[in-house]
Amino acid sequence: MSCRKVIFWIHLLAGLVAGGVVAIMSVTGIAIAFEEEILEWADREVSHRVGPVPVNAVMKIEDLRGKVAPENGRVAAVQMFSDPSRNWKFHTDTGRELFVDPYSAAVGESRAHATHEVIHKLEEWHRWLGARDGQTSVGRLVTGICNLMFVVLCVTGLYLWFPRRWSWRALRPLIGFVTRYRGKARDFNLHNVIGFWSMPVLLLLAVTAVPISFAWGHRLVFALTGEEAPESRNYGMMAVEPPAVSIPAGEMPRLPAEVAVSRVAEAFPDWESISLEFPEAEEAIAPLDFGVTVPDPMPSRAYIPVKSDPFTGEILQAVRFDDRSTGLRARVWVRFLHTGAAFGVPGKVVASLACAASLVLVWTGFSLTWRRFSGRRRATKPPTQVTPS
């Protein structure tokens, strides 16, 4: 058997085994890629205020917090925006998200809860085929193995795409659609053309899924940079040791929340949003916990965790993306290259188009396989004997 035939059968068998799971991951991947945009759209009527921006100053954070707290429980955090047309978002311990007009204290509840639940279910199907035990499920192992097979499909597919003889006549149906083709020729044309143009993105999506699916893939990213991998494979790997707060001498009061926020805003003049977590025990001596977002298409570059002194407002710690280790930066890039979010909305669009292309590849691959084997059965079936009357 020739090398090309061996690779062909590897390609065909990998497609038959992984095709259905790849299709599920592609469909769900398209939906969850735009999670942030979908949730913002669902909350569009409550997240922005109606009418011109008032001339009066915004209300104090504690006053707004007091407006929210009585009916909704303890307020755990608030997110403020530099855009004056946006309402501030308050998060409660019960998981509720409330949008509050910082000028009038008008409260509106998030309407994206049901949408978020649907997206969460799609994420579960994308990651572990909806299995109840999630991270430790067999479903996660299945999606990981099928993703590895998808890498094999991309590599073997590229090899099989190369024509045996280079000529425009041979190359034309491999790089461009031929509308006059029907049946097997049409499926073959679609499979080759779509596979060729989408293969670089599909291979990138498949390769970057390996560190997400497997612990050894996660460790490999750090090993390539000579670093030890953190145990956590999610946002926990971004955690850093918080700074200590010097206990002031005498009775030094804590800064009001809006003053502490203003100090952070001064330190990051290009801020788009600032979030502040309210400690459960106000008397605890711990730094104030802020999250600052600055303009950047990739979420982990845009987000800066900041710690400040609750008595003086001094910035004690600000960890920018460039301050991270080489291995951690590479691992974060892997995460957001997989979703396309590393390049903002355009990246998500490209990744989604590639996922749509993979659906066509699965369909045409199954179709070509069916035609191949059903054609063989028809060719080998003995002719029916007709008994003369």
N, C-alpha and C positions, 0 to 999 in steps of 0.2 A: 504494500500500500504506500502510495506517495505521501510526501510530507504535507502537501496541500490537502489531500483527502483526510489525513489524520486531524489537521487543524479544522477542517470543515465539520467533521463529526464531533469534535470537542465543542465547536461553536453551536451546532445544532442541539446537542444534548444539554448544554448549559442553558440554552434558550428555553428548551422544553421544561426543565426543572425550575428555573428561576423566573420565567416569563410572567406568570400570574402574579407573583409577589412584586416583581418590578412594576407591573401595571398599577397595583394598589399603592405602592410607594410614590409613583409618579402622580397619580390623581390627587392623593392627599398632600403631596409636596407642593403642588400648585396652589392649593387652598391656604395652607399654613404659611407659605412664603410671604403673603401679604397680611399677616395677622394684625400687625400694628395699624396698617392703613384701614383694614376692615373695622377694627374696634373704634378707631377715631371717627369713621363714617357713621357708625351706629350711634355714637354720642354727639354727633354734630350739632344737635339742637340744644343740648344742655352744656356743652363744653365752651361755647362762645356766648358772650352777652349780646343782647339786641340793642341797637341804637348807638349814638355817639358816646365816646368815653367821657365820663363826668369830669368836671374841672376840680372837684374835691379830691383830696388824697385818699389812698386806700385805707381801709380800717386796720386796726391793730390785729396781729395774728392771734393773740390770746382772746380778743373779743370775737373774732370769727370762729375760733375753736369753741368758745362757749356757746355760740349759736348752734353749732352742730352737735355738741356732746350730749345735751340732756336727753334727746330722743333716740340717739343712735349709739350710745355707749362711748367708751373712751376713744379719743382720737389718737391714732398711733403715728400718723405722719401727714404732712402737707406738702404739696408740690405747687410752686409758684412759677409763673411764666413772665418773660420779659415782654411778650406781646400783650398790650393792654386790653385787647379785645377778648382774651381768653380768661375764662373763669378758673379759679384755683381748685385743685383737686385734693380733697381730704379723704384719708383712709382710716377706717375704724378697726378696732380689734375683731369685730364680727365679720370682717371681710367686705363691708359695704364701701362703695366709692361714691362720694358726694361732690358735686361741683358747686362752688360757692362764689357768687359775685363779690369780689373784694371791695367794691364800692357801696353796695346796698345790703350785703349779707343774704341775698336771695339764694335759697338752696334748691338744687335739683339733683335727683339721684341718677346715677349712670344707667343707661338703657342697654348697655352692651353685655349684660350678664348672660343672657340666653345665647347670644352670639359667641361669647367666650367659651361657654360650655360645649357648643358644637365644634369650635376650633380645637378645644382640648381633646375631644373624642377623636377628631381627625389626626391629631398628634399621636394619640395612643395607637391608632391603626398604622400610622406611618412608622412608628418606632418598634412596636411589638405586636402588630396585628390585632390590637384591641384586647390582648390577654389581661386578665384581672391582676395577676401578680407582677405585671409591668417590668421593672428593671431586671428582675431575676427570672423572667418567664422564658419558656421555650420559644415563644413568639419572637423575642428579641434575638435569640440565637439564629432563628430561621431567617429573619430579615438581614442579619449580619452576613450569614453564609450566602444568601441570594445576592447581596450587594457585592461580595467578592466574585461571585459568578458573573455579575454584570461587568466588573472590571475585565474578566476573561473575555466576555462577549465583545467589549469594545476593542481589545487588543487583537483578538482573532478575526473580528469583523474587518478591521483595517487591513490585515494581511490578505484576507480573501477578496477585499475590494480591488486590490491592484490587478489590472488586466494582465493577461499572459503575454499579450503583444501590444506595444504602445502604438496606437494610431488614433486619429480623431474619431474614426468610425467606432472603435472599441471604447474610447473614453466618453463619447457624447452621452450615451444612456446611463453612465455612472455618475455624472456630475449635473445633469439637467433632466427635467421631466420631459417625457415623450407622451403626448396626449393620445396618440393613435393606438397605443398599446392596450391590450385587453387581457383579462385572465392572468395567467402565470407571468407573462411578460410585464404586465402592469405592476403586479406585486413586486417582482424582481427589481423593476426600475425604481419604485417608491422606496423599497428597502435600501437599495444602494445609495440613492441620491440623498435621502433624509439621513441615513446613517453617516454618510461622508461629511455633510455640512454640520451635523449636530455632534459628531463624535468628540471633538476637543472639549466641549462643555460637559457632555455626558461623562466622559472619562474623569474630568475634574470633580464633578459631583460624586461619582462613585468612589474615587480614591480618598476624597476628604471625608467620606462617611465612615471609613475604616477606623480612624481613631475615636470616632463617636460610638461605634458599635462594639469595639473590642478593647479590653484593657491593654493588651499587648501593642495595639496600634497607638493608643494614647501614650504609652511609655516610649514607643519608637520615636515619636516626634521629639521628645526631650532628649533621648539618647543621641540623636543625630546632632544635637547642639552641645553634648557633653554635660547635660544636667540630669538631676534626679527628678522624676515625675512626681507631682503631688498625687495623693490618693484620690482626691476628688476629681471627677471628670465633668463637672458642671460649673456653675458660677462660684462654687466654693473654692476652686483653685485660684481665684483672684484675691482671696482674703489675705490681709497683711496684719501684723501685730499692731494694735492700736497704741498711740502714744500715751504717756502718763500725763496727768494734770497736776500741776503744782498747787498744793493747798495754800490759799492766800492767808497771810497773817491778819488776825482780827476778823471783824465782821464785814467781809466784802460781799455785796449782793451779786447774784447772777445777772447777767445782761438780759434785758428784754429780748424776746425772740426776734423782733424786727430789727433791732440793732445788730444782733449776731448775724442775721441774714445780710444786712447791708455791708458788713465787713467782708463777707464772702463774695458779695457782688462786686465790691471794689477790687478784690483780688483777681476776679475773672470778669473783666469788663465786657467780654463778648458772650456772656452766658445767655442761654436760651431758656433754661429752667433750673430752678434750685429746689431740691426737696430737703425737708428737715424731719428727722425722726424724733418724736417726743419720748424721753425715757420714762419707763414705768414708775420709777422712784425718783422724784425730783431732787431728793436730798443726796442721791448718789453722786460721788465725785468721779465723773467720767467726761470725756470730751463730747461735744455736740457732734452728731453724726449727720453730715450733709452729703447730697449727691448733686453734682453740677453737670449739666450737659452743655456742650459748646458745639458750634457748627462742624459737623463731620458726618459723612454718609454711613460710616461703620459704627454701630452702637458702642462697641467697647473702646473705640478711640474717642467717641464723643462724650462718654461718661467718665467723670472724675470723682472718685470718692474723696471727701474732704473731712478732716476732723479739726475742730476749733476749740479754744479754751472757753468754757462757759462763763468765766468771770471777766476776761479781758477781750475776748473776740479774736485773739491771735490765732492765725492759721498754724496748727501744729503739724498737720500732715496733709499732703495732696499728692495722690499717686496717679500720674498721667500714664497713658499707654506706653509712651517712650521710656518711662522709668522701669517698666517690667523687664524681666530677663528675656534673652533671645528665644529660649525655648517656650516660654509662656506666650510671647507675642506670636510665635509661629503657631502654637496650639489655638490661639484665639482666631488667627487668620483662617486656619483650617475650618473652624466652626462656622464662620461667616462666609467663607467661600462656598461652603456646602449649600447655604441657603440663597446665595447671591447678594445678601445684605452687605457684604464688604464693599460693594460699589453702589449702595443706595437703591432707589427704585429701578434705575436702568439695569442694575445687576440682577434684581429679582425678576424683571421682565425676561431677560435673557435665560435665566435658569428655568423659568416657567415654560418658555417656548421649547427649551431642550426636553423638559419633562413631557410636554405634549408630543414632541417628536418621538420620544421613547414609546409612547402608546401606539403610534403608527408602526414603529419597528416591531413591537410585540405582535400586533395584529397581522402584519405582512409576513412576519416570521412563522407564525402558526399557520397562516394560509399556505405559504410555500411548502411547509412540512406536510400539511394535509394533502396538497396536490401531489407531492412527491410519492407518498406512500399509497394514497388511493389510486394513483396512476399505475403503480406497480401491481396492485392487486387486480386491477382490470386487465393488465397485460398478461398476468400469469393465470388468470381464471380460465379453466378449460371451456371450450365452446359447448353450448347446450345442444344435445342431440335431439333431433326432431324425428319422432316416430311417424313413418308414413301412414296415412289413413287407408 
